[in-house]
Amino acid sequence: MSSPRTAPGPSKAAPSKSASGRRGEKPAIGRQGEKAAPVKASKGPKAAKSALPKARPPKPPSNRAERTAERREAIIEAALDEFISRGFTATRIDDVARRAGVAKGTIYLHFKDKESMFEELIRTALVPLIGRLHAPPPIGGSVRDAVEAFARTFIQEVAATRRGDIVRLIVAEGPRFPSIADFYYREVVSRGLAGMRALIELAVSRGEIQQKNLARFPQILVAPAIIAVIWQSLFSRHAPLDAIEMFRVHLDLIFGERRTT
């Protein structure tokens, strides 16, 4: 007889693999006492894209252009100071550079000579103001209101400020420097007269102005503004002039007195 088989004892369970790894290995830790989070496998192309490093935002544009513009503005401001204090003839490029705090060579990077600097003063300080003349009167507004508003702006922003010194310099130096006078006429005077002539013709068509021949001489309409500029520099300390009120009286002569209600 064969010997009876003994019943097998309880089998030992195979060691399971846990997050701690194989036997004898310590679990990975991040900070002290903190277990590292399990890394999940990426699924599909979307996960692959998210794993890519994000594109850096574009760098802000260089401020080189801004510095150049600031330097040019400082040169123009210094040139205005020099022209006012010395006159156009006596102003030197060296003096402008010293006042602006730049090298003399820097001046020539922006302007070819003294005349081009003066032209830039005219272009930046006066031309934009003259451009307002070409805007039509607001709907429902009279031509007189438009002219009076322009005159008020001109007196406040030119005659009573350093911009008026530019006009006075042209009056004083223009005969000796015809190119400057020509530039001022082309950029400021001719545009201003064209704008005034258009307003006069509109006022005549509306019946606001009775004298039709005034359109031939738009200089008459703006004459008080020029008087205000010259008076401010020569005689204001002796007899201050209310230029705005003077202009209103002038417009009464052209448009007729305003009716009071």
C-alpha positions in Angstrom: 0.0 0.0 0.0 1.2 3.4 -0.7 1.6 5.7 2.1 -1.1 8.3 2.5 -0.3 11.8 1.1 0.1 14.4 3.7 -2.2 17.5 3.3 -0.3 20.4 2.0 0.2 23.2 4.6 -1.0 26.7 3.9 1.0 28.2 1.0 2.9 31.3 1.6 1.6 34.3 -0.4 3.9 35.8 -2.9 5.1 39.2 -1.9 3.2 41.9 -3.8 4.8 44.8 -5.5 3.7 48.0 -4.0 4.4 51.7 -4.6 7.4 51.2 -2.3 9.1 49.2 -5.0 10.8 45.9 -4.7 11.8 44.4 -1.4 14.6 46.2 0.1 14.0 49.5 -1.7 12.8 52.6 0.1 9.9 54.6 -1.3 10.8 57.7 -3.2 10.1 60.8 -1.3 10.1 64.5 -2.2 10.0 66.8 0.8 10.7 65.3 4.1 8.0 62.9 5.1 6.1 63.4 1.9 5.6 60.6 -0.6 6.0 61.5 -4.3 2.8 61.4 -6.3 2.6 58.7 -8.9 3.3 59.7 -12.4 0.4 58.9 -14.7 1.2 57.8 -18.2 0.2 60.2 -20.9 -2.7 59.1 -23.1 -2.9 60.1 -26.7 -1.6 63.1 -28.7 -3.4 65.7 -26.5 -1.5 64.6 -23.4 1.7 64.7 -25.5 1.0 68.3 -26.5 0.4 69.3 -22.9 3.7 67.9 -21.9 5.5 70.2 -24.3 6.9 73.4 -22.8 4.7 76.5 -23.3 5.9 79.1 -25.7 7.4 82.1 -24.1 5.5 85.4 -24.7 7.2 87.7 -27.2 9.7 90.1 -25.8 8.5 93.7 -25.7 9.7 95.9 -28.5 12.9 97.7 -28.1 12.6 101.1 -26.6 15.3 102.4 -28.9 12.8 104.3 -31.0 11.3 105.8 -27.9 14.7 107.0 -26.7 15.4 108.5 -30.1 12.1 110.3 -30.1 12.8 111.7 -26.6 16.2 112.9 -27.7 14.8 114.6 -30.8 12.2 116.3 -28.7 14.9 117.5 -26.2 16.8 119.0 -29.2 13.8 120.8 -30.5 13.0 122.2 -27.1 16.6 123.4 -26.6 16.6 124.9 -30.1 13.5 126.9 -29.2 15.1 128.2 -26.0 18.2 129.2 -28.0 16.3 130.9 -30.8 14.2 132.9 -28.4 17.1 134.0 -26.3 19.7 134.6 -29.0 17.7 135.0 -32.2 18.1 132.9 -35.3 21.3 134.5 -36.5 23.3 134.2 -33.3 22.1 130.6 -32.4 24.8 128.0 -32.9 24.5 124.2 -33.1 27.0 123.9 -30.3 24.7 125.9 -28.0 21.7 123.8 -28.8 23.6 120.6 -28.2 24.9 121.8 -24.8 21.4 122.9 -23.7 19.9 119.6 -24.9 22.6 117.6 -23.1 23.8 115.7 -26.3 26.9 115.7 -28.4 27.1 118.0 -31.4 27.2 115.0 -33.7 23.8 113.8 -32.3 22.2 117.0 -33.6 23.2 116.1 -37.2 21.7 112.7 -36.9 18.3 114.5 -36.7 18.8 117.8 -38.5 21.1 118.7 -41.3 21.4 122.4 -40.2 20.0 125.2 -38.1 17.3 126.0 -40.7 15.9 122.5 -40.7 15.6 122.7 -36.9 13.7 125.9 -37.1 11.4 124.4 -39.8 10.7 121.5 -37.4 9.6 124.0 -34.7 7.1 125.5 -37.2 5.9 122.1 -38.3 5.3 120.8 -34.7 4.1 123.9 -33.0 2.0 125.7 -35.6 0.9 123.5 -38.5 -1.4 121.3 -36.4 -3.2 124.3 -35.1 -3.8 125.6 -38.6 -5.2 122.3 -39.6 -8.2 122.9 -37.4 -9.4 125.6 -39.7 -10.2 123.1 -42.4 -12.8 121.3 -40.3 -16.4 122.4 -41.1 -18.5 124.2 -38.5 -20.4 121.7 -36.3 -24.0 121.0 -37.4 -26.2 123.8 -36.2 -23.3 126.0 -35.5 -22.6 129.3 -37.2 -19.5 130.3 -39.2 -18.9 133.1 -36.7 -18.8 130.6 -33.8 -16.3 128.5 -35.7 -14.1 131.6 -36.4 -14.4 132.8 -32.9 -13.4 129.4 -31.5 -10.3 129.3 -33.7 -9.3 132.8 -32.7 -9.7 132.0 -29.0 -7.5 128.9 -29.5 -4.9 130.8 -31.5 -4.6 133.6 -28.9 -4.5 131.2 -25.9 -2.1 128.7 -27.5 0.1 130.9 -29.6 -0.1 134.6 -28.8 0.1 134.1 -25.1 2.7 131.3 -25.2 6.2 130.6 -26.5 4.7 129.6 -29.8 4.1 133.2 -30.4 7.9 133.8 -30.2 8.3 131.6 -33.2 6.0 133.9 -35.2 7.9 136.9 -33.9 11.2 135.4 -34.9 9.9 134.9 -38.4 8.8 138.5 -38.6 12.2 139.7 -37.4 14.5 137.2 -39.2 12.4 136.4 -42.3 13.8 139.2 -44.5 17.4 137.9 -44.0 16.4 134.3 -44.3 13.9 134.0 -47.1 13.9 130.2 -47.1 12.4 130.3 -43.6 9.8 132.8 -44.6 9.0 130.7 -47.6 8.6 127.6 -45.5 6.3 129.4 -43.0 4.2 130.8 -45.8 3.8 127.4 -47.4 3.1 125.4 -44.3 1.2 127.9 -42.2 0.1 131.1 -44.0 -1.2 129.6 -47.2 -3.1 126.9 -45.4 -4.6 129.4 -42.9 -5.7 131.7 -45.7 -7.3 128.8 -47.6 -9.2 127.7 -44.5 -10.4 131.3 -43.8 -11.4 131.8 -47.4 -13.5 128.7 -47.3 -15.3 129.8 -44.1 -16.0 133.3 -45.5 -17.5 131.8 -48.7 -19.7 129.5 -46.5 -20.8 132.5 -44.4 -21.6 134.5 -47.5 -23.7 131.6 -48.9 -25.6 131.4 -45.6 -26.1 135.1 -45.4 -24.0 135.5 -42.3 -21.6 137.9 -44.1 -23.0 140.5 -46.5 -19.7 141.7 -48.0 -18.9 139.2 -50.7 -15.5 140.7 -51.6 -14.2 139.7 -48.2 -13.3 136.2 -49.6 -10.7 138.0 -51.7 -9.0 139.3 -48.6 -9.1 136.6 -45.9 -6.2 138.4 -44.2 -8.7 140.9 -42.9 -10.4 138.2 -40.9 -7.3 137.0 -39.1 -5.6 140.4 -38.7 -6.4 140.8 -35.0 -4.5 137.5 -34.3 -1.3 138.8 -35.8 -1.8 142.1 -33.9 -2.1 140.1 -30.7 1.2 138.3 -31.3 3.2 141.4 -32.0 1.5 143.5 -29.2 2.2 140.8 -26.7 6.0 141.0 -27.1 6.3 144.8 -27.6 3.7 146.7 -25.7 1.8 144.4 -23.3 3.9 145.7 -20.3 2.7 149.2 -21.2 -0.9 148.5 -22.2 -2.2 144.9 -21.7 -4.4 143.9 -24.5 -7.6 141.7 -24.2 -7.1 140.0 -27.5 -10.1 137.8 -27.3 -12.4 140.7 -26.7 -10.7 142.7 -29.5 -11.5 139.8 -31.8 -15.1 139.7 -30.8 -15.4 143.4 -31.7 -13.7 142.7 -35.0 -16.2 140.0 -35.8 -19.1 142.3 -35.0 -17.8 144.6 -37.7 -17.8 141.7 -40.2 -20.8 139.6 -39.2 -22.9 142.3 -37.5 -23.5 142.6 -33.8 -24.9 139.6 -32.0 -28.6 140.0 -31.1 -29.2 139.9 -27.4 -32.3 138.2 -26.1 
